[in-house]
Amino acid sequence: MAEYDYDLFVIGAGSGGTRASRVAAAHGARVAVAEEYRVGGTCVIRGCVPKKLLVYGAHFAEDLKDARRFGWQVPSECEFSWKTLRDNVLSEVDRLNGAYTNTLESHKVEIIQQRAVVTGPHSVRLADGTEKTADKILIAVGAHPAVPSCPGHEHGITSNEAFHLDAIPSRVLIAGAGYIANEFAGVFHQFGAHVTLINRSKDILRGYDLTIRDRLLQISMMKGIEFRFDATFEGIEKQADGSLLVSMSNHAPIEVDLVMFATGRLPNTHGLGLESAGVELDEHGAIKVDEDNRSTCDSIYAVGDVTNRVQLTPVAIREGQAFADTIFGNKPTRVDYNCIPAAVFSHPPMAGVGMTEAQAKQKLGSVRVYTSDFRPMKNVLAGRDERALYKMVCDGDTDRVVGLHMIGPDVPEIIQAAAVAVKAGLTKAQFDATVALHPTMAEELVLMR
């Protein structure tokens, strides 16, 4: 066998690349990982972790108001410091960056803080011009926010920059209707901004169950978030006072203080040199891989968002683990993509696992649907009209629960445990046979009739 500098060279130290590097090294491989930004990747540095911390902060806006109904003498005007929250969140990001770095170093993984590009099936070139060789190369470079090419697009920001704002703007326009758009819409709204969300179609959160996303739309509009549908960006003009005038199709122009693009994410394959090794990309620029994460070049693999399979951190971690165990641990492993739970940390949050009602009807034909539409106990005493909605989708022939979809307080926490039951193929009768835990919101899962 040819002698290489490393057994494995990983490009990208995000969730997938870090897991693959650590596990491969634990199996005895000589591993290096190149990262041009910060160890930890999108999720830890500028994604789900800091986003969830902002969501926690935003929830206090309603919690403090509700607290008065529970006897707490909360001042009518509570002062909020965005800079305090922002800086504390960024400090936690710094801590996690250090923790991820220490994990790699403790497993004897060499960290190279430079951009690396592929120059052949077994070689990469670093930003300083150094060439490195490896028996196997793993691409785990993730994805980046897509930005429309309309005139004035440079005046907008993406979720990357949202964590570093100097202040919360008074008027925010968010382009897009996926989970990032709806999550930041809730955050900015709770922090006092007037939020307008525009989307080129009539749908929000495509892929989630229609009944649940319709409920989120209703609640969001009741809270004061504005939606403009069938709206395509035509231009952003910066005005003399610093505000932005946004033009769009089918609607009047709108003046705002901040435009945030949340219009999807694209794989980071541009300029990566993959063509030099015969690595094929799909029409979206994602690396084509087989069930073992192998690209069209036998020595080059890819995991995570760069493959555009399922853009979720836990999926990237599982792919990285499966790759390392298969290639270096003599434990052939493949990721099962069936029944992956997902959540939207909106206000209130949504969560789901398995097939939506529409998917089940198309695939199974005979379907039974059960729902529970209720006002959580906390909302009742708080005088809040907001209602939760749980939905169970069952195979009409076998009684098997094939989907659970929910909106309401804490549903992401509930769906994780419930996802085990759906993954295991339990039936509606088995849910019904389980005694309710009262008083909880989760008990509604075993009380649907």
C-alpha positions as CSV (number, residue, x, y, z in Angstrom):
1,M,0.0,0.0,0.0
2,A,1.2,3.5,-0.8
3,E,2.5,5.5,2.2
4,Y,0.4,8.6,2.9
5,D,0.7,11.4,5.5
6,Y,-2.5,10.3,7.1
7,D,-5.0,7.4,7.0
8,L,-7.8,9.9,7.0
9,F,-7.9,13.6,6.1
10,V,-11.2,15.4,7.0
11,I,-12.2,18.7,5.5
12,G,-14.5,20.4,7.9
13,A,-14.7,20.2,11.7
14,G,-18.5,20.5,12.2
15,S,-20.7,17.9,13.8
16,G,-20.1,15.2,11.2
17,G,-16.4,15.8,10.6
18,T,-15.6,16.0,14.3
19,R,-17.4,12.8,15.1
20,A,-15.8,10.9,12.2
21,S,-12.3,12.3,13.1
22,R,-12.7,11.3,16.8
23,V,-14.0,7.8,16.2
24,A,-11.6,7.0,13.4
25,A,-8.7,8.1,15.6
26,A,-10.1,5.9,18.4
27,H,-10.0,3.0,16.0
28,G,-6.3,3.7,15.5
29,A,-6.3,5.8,12.4
30,R,-3.8,8.7,11.8
31,V,-6.3,11.6,11.4
32,A,-6.0,15.3,10.5
33,V,-8.9,17.7,10.1
34,A,-8.8,21.0,8.3
35,E,-11.1,23.8,9.4
36,E,-10.9,27.3,8.1
37,Y,-13.4,28.9,10.5
38,R,-14.0,27.4,14.0
39,V,-14.2,23.9,15.3
40,G,-17.8,23.0,16.0
41,G,-19.4,23.8,12.7
42,T,-22.7,25.6,11.9
43,C,-24.8,24.0,14.6
44,V,-22.5,24.9,17.5
45,I,-21.0,28.2,16.2
46,R,-23.8,29.9,14.3
47,G,-26.8,27.5,14.1
48,C,-29.0,25.5,16.3
49,V,-27.2,25.9,19.7
50,P,-27.0,29.7,19.8
51,K,-30.4,29.9,18.1
52,K,-32.0,27.8,20.9
53,L,-30.4,30.0,23.5
54,L,-32.0,33.1,21.8
55,V,-35.3,31.2,21.8
56,Y,-35.0,30.6,25.5
57,G,-34.3,34.3,26.0
58,A,-37.3,35.3,23.8
59,H,-39.7,33.1,25.8
60,F,-39.2,35.3,28.9
61,A,-41.2,38.1,27.1
62,E,-44.4,36.0,27.5
63,D,-43.3,34.2,30.7
64,L,-42.9,37.5,32.6
65,K,-46.3,38.6,31.6
66,D,-47.9,35.3,32.5
67,A,-46.1,35.3,35.9
68,R,-48.4,38.0,37.2
69,R,-51.3,35.7,36.9
70,F,-49.4,33.2,39.0
71,G,-48.9,35.7,41.8
72,W,-45.5,37.2,41.0
73,Q,-45.1,40.9,41.3
74,V,-43.4,41.5,38.0
75,P,-43.0,45.2,36.9
76,S,-45.2,46.2,34.0
77,E,-42.1,47.4,32.1
78,C,-39.2,44.9,32.2
79,E,-36.0,46.2,30.7
80,F,-34.4,43.8,28.2
81,S,-30.7,44.0,27.2
82,W,-30.0,42.4,23.9
83,K,-26.3,42.9,24.3
84,T,-26.3,41.0,27.6
85,L,-28.1,38.0,26.0
86,R,-26.0,38.2,22.8
87,D,-22.7,38.4,24.6
88,N,-23.6,35.5,27.0
89,V,-24.7,33.4,24.1
90,L,-21.4,34.1,22.2
91,S,-19.5,33.2,25.4
92,E,-21.2,29.9,25.5
93,V,-20.3,29.4,21.8
94,D,-16.7,30.1,22.7
95,R,-16.8,27.5,25.5
96,L,-18.3,24.8,23.1
97,N,-15.7,25.7,20.5
98,G,-13.0,25.0,23.1
99,A,-14.7,21.7,24.2
100,Y,-14.9,20.4,20.6
101,T,-11.2,21.4,20.1
102,N,-10.2,19.6,23.3
103,T,-12.1,16.5,22.3
104,L,-10.2,16.2,19.0
105,E,-6.8,16.9,20.6
106,S,-7.4,14.4,23.3
107,H,-7.9,11.7,20.6
108,K,-4.6,12.8,18.9
109,V,-6.4,14.3,15.9
110,E,-4.3,16.9,14.2
111,I,-6.2,20.2,13.7
112,I,-5.1,22.3,10.8
113,Q,-6.8,25.7,10.9
114,Q,-6.6,26.4,7.2
115,R,-8.8,25.9,4.2
116,A,-8.1,22.7,2.3
117,V,-9.0,21.8,-1.2
118,V,-8.9,18.5,-3.0
119,T,-6.2,18.1,-5.6
120,G,-6.7,14.3,-6.4
121,P,-8.1,11.1,-5.0
122,H,-5.6,11.0,-2.2
123,S,-4.3,14.6,-1.9
124,V,-5.3,18.0,-0.6
125,R,-3.7,21.5,-0.7
126,L,-3.8,23.8,2.3
127,A,-4.2,27.6,2.0
128,D,-0.4,28.1,2.7
129,G,0.4,25.9,-0.3
130,T,1.3,22.8,1.6
131,E,0.3,19.5,0.0
132,K,-1.0,16.6,2.2
133,T,-1.8,13.0,1.3
134,A,-4.2,10.5,2.8
135,D,-5.5,7.1,2.1
136,K,-9.1,8.3,2.6
137,I,-10.5,11.8,2.4
138,L,-13.8,12.8,4.1
139,I,-15.7,15.9,3.0
140,A,-17.8,17.4,5.8
141,V,-17.9,21.1,4.9
142,G,-21.6,21.6,5.5
143,A,-23.7,24.3,3.7
144,H,-24.2,28.1,3.7
145,P,-27.3,30.3,3.6
146,A,-28.6,31.0,0.1
147,V,-28.9,34.7,-0.8
148,P,-31.2,35.8,-3.7
149,S,-29.5,37.7,-6.5
150,C,-31.9,40.7,-6.5
151,P,-30.5,44.2,-6.8
152,G,-29.4,45.4,-3.3
153,H,-29.1,41.9,-1.8
154,E,-25.9,43.1,-0.2
155,H,-27.9,45.1,2.2
156,G,-29.5,42.0,3.8
157,I,-28.1,39.6,6.3
158,T,-28.4,35.8,6.9
159,S,-28.7,33.8,10.1
160,N,-24.9,33.8,10.3
161,E,-24.9,37.6,11.1
162,A,-28.1,37.6,13.2
163,F,-26.1,36.4,16.3
164,H,-23.9,39.4,16.2
165,L,-26.3,42.3,15.7
166,D,-25.6,45.5,17.7
167,A,-29.2,46.0,18.5
168,I,-32.7,44.6,17.8
169,P,-34.1,46.6,14.9
170,S,-37.6,48.0,15.1
171,R,-38.8,46.6,11.8
172,V,-37.6,43.3,10.4
173,L,-38.3,41.6,7.1
174,I,-37.5,37.9,6.8
175,A,-37.4,36.2,3.4
176,G,-38.4,32.6,3.5
177,A,-40.9,30.4,5.2
178,G,-38.8,27.4,6.5
179,Y,-37.8,26.6,10.0
180,I,-35.0,29.3,10.2
181,A,-37.4,32.0,9.0
182,N,-40.2,31.1,11.4
183,E,-37.8,30.6,14.4
184,F,-36.2,34.0,13.9
185,A,-39.6,35.6,13.3
186,G,-40.6,34.5,16.7
187,V,-37.4,35.6,18.3
188,F,-37.4,39.1,16.8
189,H,-41.1,39.5,17.6
190,Q,-40.7,38.6,21.2
191,F,-37.8,41.1,21.5
192,G,-40.1,43.9,20.3
193,A,-39.6,44.1,16.6
194,H,-42.4,44.3,14.1
195,V,-41.8,41.3,11.9
196,T,-42.9,40.8,8.3
197,L,-42.2,37.4,6.7
198,I,-42.4,37.1,2.9
199,N,-42.5,34.0,0.8
200,R,-42.6,33.3,-2.9
201,S,-45.4,30.6,-2.4
202,K,-48.5,30.4,-0.2
203,D,-47.0,27.7,2.1
204,I,-44.9,27.8,5.2
205,L,-42.8,25.0,6.5
206,R,-43.3,22.6,3.5
207,G,-42.7,19.0,4.6
208,Y,-44.4,19.4,7.9
209,D,-48.0,18.4,8.5
210,L,-50.5,20.8,7.0
211,T,-52.8,21.0,10.1
212,I,-49.9,21.8,12.4
213,R,-48.3,24.5,10.2
214,D,-51.7,26.1,9.7
215,R,-52.0,26.4,13.4
216,L,-48.6,28.1,13.7
217,L,-49.6,30.5,11.0
218,Q,-52.8,31.4,12.8
219,I,-51.0,31.9,16.2
220,S,-48.2,33.9,14.6
221,M,-50.7,36.2,12.9
222,M,-52.6,36.6,16.2
223,K,-49.3,37.7,17.9
224,G,-48.8,40.4,15.2
225,I,-46.4,38.8,12.8
226,E,-47.2,39.8,9.3
227,F,-47.1,37.4,6.3
228,R,-46.9,38.3,2.6
229,F,-47.3,35.3,0.3
230,D,-46.6,35.0,-3.5
231,A,-43.9,37.6,-3.0
232,T,-40.7,37.5,-4.9
233,F,-37.8,39.9,-4.1
234,E,-37.4,42.6,-6.7
235,G,-34.9,44.8,-4.9
236,I,-33.6,46.4,-1.7
237,E,-32.8,50.1,-1.7
238,K,-30.9,51.7,1.1
239,Q,-32.4,55.1,2.0
240,A,-30.7,58.3,3.4
241,D,-31.9,57.5,6.9
242,G,-30.4,54.0,6.8
243,S,-33.7,52.2,6.4
244,L,-34.3,49.7,3.6
245,L,-37.0,50.0,1.0
246,V,-37.9,46.5,-0.2
247,S,-39.8,45.9,-3.4
248,M,-41.5,42.6,-4.1
249,S,-44.0,41.2,-6.6
250,N,-47.7,41.3,-5.9
251,H,-47.4,43.6,-2.9
252,A,-46.6,47.2,-2.1
253,P,-43.0,48.1,-1.1
254,I,-42.2,48.0,2.6
255,E,-39.8,50.1,4.6
256,V,-37.8,48.1,7.3
257,D,-34.6,48.4,9.3
258,L,-33.3,44.9,8.7
259,V,-33.7,42.3,5.9
260,M,-32.8,38.7,6.8
261,F,-32.6,36.0,4.1
262,A,-33.7,32.6,5.3
263,T,-34.2,31.1,1.8
264,G,-32.5,27.7,2.2
265,R,-29.0,26.5,2.4
266,L,-26.6,25.4,-0.3
267,P,-23.7,22.8,0.0
268,N,-20.2,24.3,0.4
269,T,-18.7,22.6,-2.6
270,H,-17.8,25.6,-4.8
271,G,-14.0,25.9,-5.3
272,L,-13.3,22.7,-3.3
273,G,-11.4,21.0,-6.2
274,L,-13.7,18.0,-6.2
275,E,-13.6,17.7,-10.0
276,S,-9.8,16.9,-9.8
277,A,-10.8,13.6,-8.2
278,G,-13.8,12.8,-10.3
279,V,-16.3,13.5,-7.5
280,E,-19.7,14.1,-9.0
281,L,-22.2,16.7,-7.7
282,D,-26.0,16.8,-8.1
283,E,-27.9,19.7,-9.6
284,H,-27.8,21.6,-6.2
285,G,-24.1,21.2,-5.9
286,A,-24.3,18.4,-3.3
287,I,-21.9,15.5,-3.3
288,K,-23.5,12.3,-4.6
289,V,-22.8,9.4,-2.2
290,D,-23.9,5.8,-1.7
291,E,-25.3,4.1,1.4
292,D,-21.8,4.0,2.8
293,N,-21.2,7.7,2.3
294,R,-18.7,7.0,-0.6
295,S,-18.6,9.5,-3.5
296,T,-18.0,8.6,-7.1
297,C,-14.3,8.6,-6.2
298,D,-13.5,5.4,-4.2
299,S,-11.2,7.1,-1.7
300,I,-13.4,10.2,-1.1
301,Y,-16.4,10.2,1.2
302,A,-18.8,12.8,2.4
303,V,-21.2,13.3,5.3
304,G,-23.6,15.9,6.6
305,D,-25.2,18.9,4.9
306,V,-22.7,18.8,2.0
307,T,-24.6,15.7,0.8
308,N,-28.0,17.4,1.1
309,R,-29.7,14.3,2.3
310,V,-31.2,15.3,5.7
311,Q,-29.9,18.7,6.9
312,L,-29.9,17.9,10.6
313,T,-27.0,17.8,13.1
314,P,-27.9,14.4,14.6
315,V,-28.0,12.9,11.1
316,A,-24.5,14.3,10.3
317,I,-23.2,12.9,13.6
318,R,-24.7,9.4,12.8
319,E,-23.2,9.6,9.3
320,G,-19.8,10.5,10.7
321,Q,-20.0,7.6,13.2
322,A,-21.1,5.1,10.6
323,F,-18.3,6.2,8.2
324,A,-15.6,5.8,10.8
325,D,-17.0,2.5,12.2
326,T,-17.3,1.1,8.7
327,I,-14.0,2.2,7.2
328,F,-11.7,2.1,10.3
329,G,-13.5,0.1,12.9
330,N,-14.4,-3.1,11.0
331,K,-18.0,-2.6,12.0
332,P,-20.0,-2.0,8.8
333,T,-22.8,0.4,9.7
334,R,-25.4,2.3,7.7
335,V,-27.7,5.1,8.8
336,D,-31.4,4.4,8.9
337,Y,-33.2,7.6,7.6
338,N,-36.7,6.3,8.5
339,C,-38.6,8.1,11.3
340,I,-36.2,11.0,12.0
341,P,-37.9,13.4,14.5
342,A,-37.6,17.1,13.8
343,A,-38.6,20.3,15.5
344,V,-39.2,24.0,14.7
345,F,-38.4,26.2,17.7
346,S,-41.0,28.7,16.8
347,H,-43.4,30.5,19.2
348,P,-45.0,28.0,20.1
349,P,-42.7,25.2,18.9
350,M,-43.7,22.5,16.4
351,A,-42.4,18.9,16.3
352,G,-43.1,15.8,14.3
353,V,-41.9,12.3,13.4
354,G,-43.0,9.9,10.7
355,M,-45.4,10.4,7.9
356,T,-47.7,13.4,7.6
357,E,-51.4,12.8,7.0
358,A,-50.9,13.6,3.3
359,Q,-47.9,11.3,3.0
360,A,-49.7,8.5,4.7
361,K,-52.7,8.7,2.5
362,Q,-50.6,8.7,-0.6
363,K,-48.5,5.7,0.6
364,L,-50.9,3.6,2.6
365,G,-54.3,4.6,1.2
366,S,-56.3,3.6,4.3
367,V,-55.5,6.0,7.2
368,R,-57.0,6.9,10.5
369,V,-56.3,10.3,12.1
370,Y,-56.7,11.3,15.7
371,T,-56.3,14.8,17.1
372,S,-56.3,16.6,20.5
373,D,-57.0,20.3,20.3
374,F,-56.6,21.8,23.8
375,R,-55.5,24.8,25.8
376,P,-52.6,23.9,28.1
377,M,-53.2,24.3,31.8
378,K,-50.6,27.0,32.1
379,N,-52.2,29.0,29.3
380,V,-55.6,28.7,31.0
381,L,-54.4,30.3,34.3
382,A,-52.3,32.8,32.4
383,G,-55.4,34.0,30.5
384,R,-53.8,33.1,27.2
385,D,-56.1,31.8,24.4
386,E,-53.3,29.9,22.6
387,R,-54.2,26.3,22.0
388,A,-52.0,23.2,21.5
389,L,-52.7,20.7,18.8
390,Y,-51.6,17.0,18.7
391,K,-52.2,14.8,15.7
392,M,-51.7,11.0,15.4
393,V,-51.7,9.3,12.0
394,C,-52.3,5.6,11.9
395,D,-52.3,2.9,9.2
396,G,-56.0,2.1,8.8
397,D,-55.3,-1.6,8.2
398,T,-52.8,-2.4,11.0
399,D,-53.5,0.3,13.6
400,R,-49.8,1.1,13.6
401,V,-48.9,4.7,14.5
402,V,-47.0,6.0,11.4
403,G,-46.8,9.7,12.3
404,L,-47.1,12.1,15.3
405,H,-47.2,15.9,14.8
406,M,-47.6,18.5,17.5
407,I,-47.6,22.2,18.2
408,G,-47.6,23.6,21.7
409,P,-45.3,24.2,24.7
410,D,-42.4,21.8,25.0
411,V,-43.5,19.5,22.1
412,P,-39.8,19.0,21.0
413,E,-39.1,17.5,24.4
414,I,-42.2,15.3,24.1
415,I,-41.6,14.1,20.5
416,Q,-38.2,12.7,21.3
417,A,-39.6,10.0,23.6
418,A,-42.7,9.5,21.4
419,A,-40.4,9.0,18.4
420,V,-39.1,5.8,20.0
421,A,-42.6,4.4,19.9
422,V,-43.2,5.4,16.3
423,K,-39.8,4.0,15.3
424,A,-40.7,0.7,17.1
425,G,-43.9,0.4,15.1
426,L,-46.3,0.5,18.1
427,T,-50.0,0.6,17.5
428,K,-52.7,3.0,18.6
429,A,-54.1,0.3,20.9
430,Q,-50.7,0.1,22.7
431,F,-50.7,3.9,23.2
432,D,-54.2,3.6,24.5
433,A,-53.2,0.8,26.9
434,T,-50.6,3.1,28.5
435,V,-51.9,4.9,31.6
436,A,-51.8,8.7,31.3
437,L,-49.4,10.7,33.4
438,H,-51.6,13.5,34.9
439,P,-51.6,16.5,34.8
440,T,-49.3,16.8,31.8
441,M,-49.6,17.9,28.2
442,A,-48.0,14.7,27.0
443,E,-50.8,12.6,28.4
444,E,-52.9,13.7,25.4
445,L,-50.9,11.2,23.4
446,V,-52.6,8.3,25.2
447,L,-56.0,9.8,25.5
448,M,-57.0,10.4,21.8
449,R,-60.2,8.6,21.0
